[in-house]
Amino acid sequence: MAITKFGEYMRILRIKNNLLMKDTADKLNVKTPFLSAVENGKKKIPADWYEKLCSIYDLSSEEQKNLKEAIEESANAVKINLLDCNESQKNLAFQFQRSFPDLDEETSKKIIELLKGADKITDIMPFVHYEIVDNDLFEINVPARGYFEPDGNYTIEIKEYVYEGAIQGIGAYRGFIMHEIFHPFLYTLGFVPLYERSFKDGELNPYESIEWQVKAITGEYMMNYDRTQNLSKDEIVEQCGVSKAFARKRKKY
């Protein structure tokens, strides 16, 4: 499901005001997954949000008009719930508070920029949008997932605990989010995904697997080779904001 006009305008307001989705959710006194569901048309826009948002963002007369139009257009949009689709239909495509007491200022800024960057994904890849979802929406061992919708859009679903953990500086959760972002990014570069499950043991080289490719580019983005070449594992964790496991893997190369 593509993001609604309301969701698009909310993204614009967040970028303009240098805020995260969680910041807005807190000000509206709702959970982040609820706000995300509203922006993506899965839940109705509460009647009192117009006045609250005008106050939160201190909107000008023109901005108030734009917000009202976005709300009205989104309220009239037709919505399709893909959660009830059968497996064959899904296979049409791919499958708090801010607190940084233990992080230096530079790393804290990078963590916040990563989450704010999520709102800018559509500037680079217009067909991609993300959603913050409830922790029990899908398998317990899957922190985030991405898939193509039948209309060609690509949805990234991030569990709430992963989103909030990334805000708090947990390296593994930052890595999970970046991993999902790079899946559609490789697609835009012309990479044709090869899934390991489609091959017998030994038939697919590691570097031919889409998961290997995504892990490689995520690792290079988060732990640039030249920058980290002479750093220890602990220094990589501290300076790059990644998990210890990610840093250990980097030190092998």
C-alpha positions in Angstrom: 0.0 0.0 0.0 1.4 3.4 -1.0 1.6 6.1 1.6 -1.4 8.4 1.7 -1.4 12.1 0.9 -1.7 12.7 4.6 1.3 10.5 5.2 3.3 12.4 2.5 2.5 15.7 4.1 3.4 14.5 7.5 6.8 13.4 6.1 7.3 16.9 4.7 6.5 18.5 8.0 8.8 16.2 9.9 11.7 16.9 7.6 11.0 20.6 7.7 10.9 20.6 11.5 13.8 18.1 12.0 11.6 15.6 13.9 11.3 11.8 14.0 8.0 10.0 13.6 8.3 9.0 17.2 8.5 12.7 18.2 5.2 13.4 16.5 3.6 10.3 17.9 4.6 11.4 21.4 3.1 14.8 20.9 -0.1 13.2 19.7 -0.1 10.9 22.7 -0.2 7.7 20.5 2.2 4.9 19.8 4.4 5.1 16.8 2.8 2.1 15.0 -0.6 3.8 15.3 0.7 7.0 13.7 2.4 4.9 11.0 -0.8 3.0 10.3 -2.7 6.2 9.9 -0.2 7.7 7.5 -0.4 4.6 5.4 -4.1 4.5 5.3 -4.6 1.4 7.5 -6.4 3.4 10.2 -8.6 6.4 10.0 -7.3 9.9 10.8 -8.6 10.9 14.3 -11.0 13.8 14.1 -9.0 16.0 16.5 -5.6 15.6 14.8 -6.1 18.5 12.4 -6.1 21.0 15.3 -3.4 19.2 17.2 -1.1 19.1 14.2 -1.6 22.7 13.4 -0.5 23.5 17.0 2.4 21.0 17.1 3.9 22.3 13.9 2.7 25.9 14.3 1.4 25.8 10.8 0.9 28.9 8.7 -2.5 29.5 7.0 -1.2 28.0 3.8 0.2 24.9 5.6 -3.1 24.5 7.4 -4.9 24.5 4.1 -2.5 21.9 2.7 -2.9 19.7 5.8 -6.7 19.9 5.6 -6.7 19.0 1.9 -4.3 16.0 2.6 -6.6 14.8 5.3 -9.7 15.1 3.2 -8.1 13.3 0.2 -6.7 10.5 2.4 -10.1 10.0 4.0 -11.7 9.5 0.6 -8.9 7.1 -0.7 -9.6 3.5 -1.5 -7.6 1.1 0.8 -6.6 -2.5 0.2 -5.5 -4.7 3.1 -2.9 -7.2 1.9 -2.7 -9.0 5.3 -5.6 -11.2 4.3 -4.1 -12.2 0.9 -3.2 -15.8 0.4 0.4 -17.0 -0.1 0.3 -17.2 -3.9 -0.9 -13.6 -4.1 1.9 -12.5 -1.8 4.5 -14.3 -3.9 3.8 -12.0 -6.8 6.8 -10.0 -5.6 9.6 -9.9 -3.0 9.1 -10.9 0.0 11.7 6.6 24.2 12.3 8.5 24.2 15.5 9.7 22.8 18.3 8.9 25.3 22.0 8.8 24.6 23.8 8.9 28.0 26.4 6.4 26.8 27.0 7.7 23.3 29.3 10.5 22.2 27.6 13.5 20.4 28.8 12.5 16.9 27.4 9.0 17.1 24.1 10.2 18.6 23.7 12.6 15.7 24.3 9.7 13.2 21.7 7.6 14.9 19.1 10.3 14.7 20.0 11.1 11.1 19.5 7.4 10.2 15.9 7.5 11.5 15.2 10.9 10.0 16.6 9.6 6.7 13.8 7.0 6.7 11.5 9.9 5.9 13.7 10.8 2.9 13.7 7.3 1.3 11.1 8.3 -1.2 13.2 11.2 -2.4 15.7 8.6 -3.6 13.4 5.7 -4.3 9.9 7.1 -4.9 8.4 3.6 -4.9 9.6 2.8 -1.4 8.0 3.7 1.9 8.3 2.4 5.5 5.9 1.6 8.3 6.4 1.2 12.0 4.3 -1.8 13.0 3.3 -3.6 16.2 5.8 -6.1 17.5 3.5 -9.1 17.1 2.6 -8.4 13.5 4.9 -11.1 12.1 7.3 -13.8 13.2 9.0 -13.1 16.5 12.5 -13.7 15.1 12.0 -11.2 12.2 12.8 -7.7 13.3 11.9 -6.0 10.0 10.8 -7.1 6.5 10.3 -5.7 3.0 8.2 -6.7 0.1 6.8 -5.5 -3.2 3.1 -4.7 -3.3 1.1 -5.7 -6.4 1.0 -2.1 -7.5 4.8 -2.0 -7.7 5.5 -0.1 -4.5 7.9 -1.5 -2.0 7.0 -1.6 1.7 9.4 -1.8 4.6 7.9 -2.8 7.9 9.9 -2.1 11.0 8.8 -3.5 14.4 8.3 -0.8 17.0 11.0 -2.2 19.4 13.5 -2.1 16.5 12.6 1.5 15.6 12.8 2.7 19.2 15.9 0.6 19.8 17.7 2.3 16.9 16.7 5.7 18.3 18.4 4.7 21.6 21.5 3.6 19.8 21.3 -0.2 19.6 23.7 -1.1 16.8 22.0 -4.3 15.8 18.6 -2.5 15.3 20.2 0.2 13.2 21.7 -2.6 11.1 18.4 -4.3 10.6 16.8 -1.1 9.3 19.7 -0.3 6.9 19.6 -3.9 5.7 15.9 -3.6 4.6 16.6 -0.2 3.0 19.3 -1.6 0.8 17.1 -4.4 -0.6 15.1 -2.0 -2.9 18.3 0.1 -3.4 20.0 -2.9 -5.1 16.9 -3.5 -7.1 17.2 0.1 -8.5 20.8 -0.7 -9.6 19.6 -3.6 -11.7 20.4 -6.5 -9.3 18.3 -9.5 -10.0 17.7 -11.2 -6.7 18.7 -14.9 -6.4 17.3 -16.5 -3.3 19.2 -19.3 -1.6 16.0 -21.3 -1.0 15.7 -21.7 -4.8 18.9 -23.7 -5.1 20.3 -26.9 -3.8 23.2 -26.9 -1.4 26.4 -25.7 -3.1 24.7 -24.5 -6.3 24.7 -20.8 -5.3 27.9 -19.0 -4.5 27.6 -16.7 -1.4 28.2 -13.5 -3.4 25.4 -14.5 -5.7 22.8 -14.5 -2.9 20.7 -11.3 -2.5 21.1 -11.5 1.3 24.9 -11.7 1.0 24.9 -8.7 -1.4 22.7 -6.6 0.9 24.8 -7.5 4.0 27.9 -6.5 2.1 26.7 -3.1 1.0 25.1 -2.4 4.4 28.4 -3.2 6.1 30.3 -0.9 3.8 27.9 1.9 4.3 27.9 1.6 8.1 31.6 0.7 8.5 33.5 2.2 5.6 36.5 0.1 4.8 39.1 2.9 4.6 37.8 4.6 7.7 37.7 1.5 9.9 40.8 -0.2 8.5 43.0 0.6 11.5 40.3 0.6 14.2 39.8 -2.1 16.8 36.5 -3.9 17.2 35.4 -1.7 20.1 36.4 1.4 18.2 34.2 0.4 15.3 31.3 -0.2 17.6 31.7 3.2 19.2 32.4 5.2 16.1 30.1 3.5 13.7 27.2 2.7 16.0 27.0 -1.0 15.0 26.7 -4.2 17.0 29.7 -6.1 18.3 28.8 -9.0 15.9 28.9 -6.6 12.9 32.2 -5.2 14.1 33.7 -8.7 14.5 32.7 -9.6 11.0 34.3 -6.3 9.7 37.6 -7.2 11.3 37.8 -10.5 9.4 38.3 -8.6 6.1 
